[in-house]
Amino acid sequence: MKDILEIKQMSREEKLRVMEAIWEDLSSDDQSIQSPAWHESLLQETEQRVQSGQEKILDWKEGKKELRKRFE
């Protein structure tokens, strides 16, 4: 396994390839990963806010625009 010094010496492209390989490996066995109870609770709260009109769903492009406006 590479240590921190070796990772720092890698190019950006090499680092991205390693990250992608790690992500692919981690996500290939997602059936064994259980979401915590608090996550389900938060999803239910969000769904209730959407249903009541307190919150709206944005696609990713629109969401990025909204965030950029807030932090300009």
Sequence and secondary structure as in RCSB ss.txt:
>XXXX:A:sequence
MKDILEIKQMSREEKLRVMEAIWEDLSSDDQSIQSPAWHESLLQETEQRVQSGQEKILDWKEGKKELRKRFE
>XXXX:A:secstr
   HHHHHHS HHHHHHHHHHHHHHHHTTGGG    HHHHHHHHHHHHHHHHTSS    HHHHHHHHHHHT 
